Amino acid sequence: MAGNDVAERKVALRVTAQARRDALPADDRKAAAQAIAARALPIAIAPGAIVAGFMPLKSEINPLPLLQKLSDAGAQLALPAIAGRGKPLTMRAWQFGAALDRGQWGIREPKKDAPEVDPDILLVPLLAFDRNGFRIGYGAGYYDMTIHRLRGLKAAIAVGIAFAAQEVPDVPTSPRDERLDLVLTEREVIDLR
């Protein structure tokens, strides 16, 4: 598929996926986040494993209930900070109750003095996903670059977290797109390994 065609399909998918996600009632979004947190994960979280989450933006699913569960089980937490356009995200250590700064687009992120870490598990936000393990985000490629960097360092696991309504038959891809290992929705765990 030609690069321009992929780019155009991604733009169109972003618009429809955002509208679909935004249309979900707030109570359904909250219940979905709780359902994901209540379910057992198909991967073992070793004590001290570093799990990077994210602060929800707009109508994204809220990963905080899952992060709280993982923290209670002994995981060390991290959150992303934008290092600059064209660069992978910087993951910084974080724990519940720690103060956060407002980063780009008003996204809450750890203070600049929080230690940088390389997560073992990366919870990834998305607009849409497919059963081939591909996702589409907002288009800057931050998570694709971050997953690629982490996988060059260790056997990092990329876990999409989404509403079931965000599934699509096929996400258009380009060579820079990184596959997810799992997708967690309120309905199921989709193992893509």
C-alpha positions in Angstrom: 0.0 0.0 0.0 1.4 3.4 -0.9 2.5 5.7 1.9 0.1 8.5 1.1 -2.9 6.0 1.0 -1.8 4.7 4.5 -1.5 8.2 5.8 -5.0 9.2 4.4 -6.6 6.1 5.9 -5.0 6.8 9.3 -6.4 10.3 9.3 -9.9 9.1 8.5 -9.6 6.3 11.1 -8.5 8.8 13.7 -11.6 11.0 13.1 -14.1 8.1 13.3 -12.3 6.4 16.2 -12.2 9.6 18.2 -15.9 10.2 17.6 -16.8 6.6 18.6 -14.8 6.8 21.8 -16.2 10.3 22.7 -19.7 8.9 22.2 -19.3 6.4 25.0 -21.3 7.5 28.1 -19.1 8.5 31.1 -20.6 5.8 33.3 -19.7 3.2 30.7 -16.1 4.5 30.5 -15.8 4.3 34.3 -17.2 0.8 34.5 -14.9 -0.3 31.7 -11.8 0.9 33.6 -13.0 -0.9 36.8 -13.7 -4.1 34.8 -10.2 -4.1 33.4 -8.6 -3.6 36.8 -10.7 -6.4 38.4 -9.6 -9.0 35.9 -6.4 -11.1 36.3 -3.6 -10.2 33.9 -2.3 -13.0 31.6 1.3 -12.0 32.5 3.1 -12.3 35.8 4.1 -9.0 37.4 7.2 -9.8 39.3 7.7 -7.8 42.5 9.6 -4.6 41.6 8.6 -4.8 37.9 8.3 -1.4 36.4 4.9 -0.7 34.8 4.4 2.5 32.9 0.9 3.8 32.6 -0.4 7.2 31.4 -2.7 9.9 32.6 -5.9 9.7 30.6 -6.5 12.5 28.0 -10.0 13.5 26.8 -12.2 10.3 26.6 -9.3 7.8 26.9 -9.9 4.9 29.2 -8.7 5.5 32.7 -5.7 3.2 33.5 -5.5 4.5 37.1 -7.6 1.7 38.7 -5.3 -0.9 37.0 -2.2 1.0 38.0 -3.4 1.1 41.6 -4.0 -2.7 41.6 -0.5 -3.3 40.1 1.1 -0.9 42.6 -0.6 -2.8 45.5 0.8 -6.0 44.1 4.4 -4.6 44.2 5.0 -3.1 40.8 6.9 0.1 40.5 5.0 2.7 38.5 6.1 5.2 35.9 4.4 7.8 33.7 5.5 9.3 30.3 6.9 12.7 29.7 7.3 14.1 26.2 10.9 14.6 25.4 10.3 16.4 22.1 8.9 15.8 18.6 10.5 12.9 16.9 11.8 11.4 20.2 10.6 8.5 22.3 8.8 9.3 25.5 10.8 9.6 28.6 9.4 7.4 31.4 9.8 8.7 34.9 9.2 6.9 38.2 5.9 7.9 39.8 3.7 6.8 42.7 0.2 7.6 43.7 0.1 10.9 45.6 3.2 12.3 44.0 2.9 15.8 42.5 2.6 16.1 38.8 3.5 18.8 36.3 1.4 19.9 33.3 3.3 18.9 30.2 2.5 19.3 26.5 -1.2 19.5 25.7 -1.9 19.8 29.5 -1.0 16.1 30.0 0.0 15.5 33.6 3.4 14.0 33.9 6.0 13.4 36.7 8.3 16.2 37.9 11.5 16.6 35.9 13.5 15.5 38.9 11.8 12.1 39.0 14.2 9.3 38.0 14.1 8.0 34.4 13.2 4.3 34.1 12.9 1.7 31.4 9.6 -0.1 32.0 9.1 -3.9 31.8 5.5 -3.4 30.9 4.1 -0.4 29.0 0.3 0.4 29.1 -0.5 2.1 25.8 -3.4 4.4 25.1 -5.0 4.3 21.6 -7.8 5.5 19.4 -8.3 2.2 17.6 -6.8 -1.3 17.5 -7.1 -4.5 15.5 -6.5 -8.2 16.2 -3.2 -8.1 14.3 -1.8 -6.1 17.3 -1.7 -2.7 15.6 -3.0 0.5 17.1 -3.5 4.0 16.0 -2.9 6.9 18.2 -2.9 10.7 17.7 -0.3 10.5 15.0 3.0 11.8 16.5 4.4 8.3 16.8 5.6 8.7 20.4 4.4 5.3 21.6 5.8 3.5 18.5 9.2 5.1 19.1 9.0 4.3 22.8 8.1 0.6 22.3 10.8 0.3 19.7 13.4 1.8 22.0 12.3 -0.4 25.0 12.3 -3.6 22.9 15.9 -2.8 21.9 16.8 -2.8 25.6 14.8 -5.7 27.1 11.8 -7.9 26.5 9.3 -5.1 27.2 5.6 -6.0 26.9 3.3 -3.4 25.2 -0.2 -3.6 26.5 -3.0 -1.6 24.8 -5.8 -0.6 27.1 -9.0 0.3 25.4 -12.8 0.1 25.2 -14.1 -2.9 23.3 -15.8 -0.4 21.0 -12.4 0.8 19.8 -11.7 -2.4 17.9 -11.6 -2.1 14.1 -11.1 -4.8 11.5 -7.9 -3.4 10.2 -5.5 -0.6 11.2 -3.5 0.8 8.3 0.2 0.4 9.0 3.6 1.7 8.0 7.0 0.3 8.8 7.4 2.4 11.9 4.3 1.0 13.6 5.0 -1.3 16.5 2.7 -4.3 17.4 1.1 -4.6 20.8 1.5 -7.8 22.8 -1.9 -7.6 24.5 -5.0 -5.5 24.5 -7.2 -5.2 27.6 -10.8 -4.2 27.2 -13.7 -4.4 29.5 -14.9 -7.5 27.7 -11.7 -9.6 27.2 -8.0 -9.9 27.2 -6.7 -10.2 23.7 -3.4 -12.0 23.6 -1.5 -11.1 20.4 1.8 -12.7 21.2 
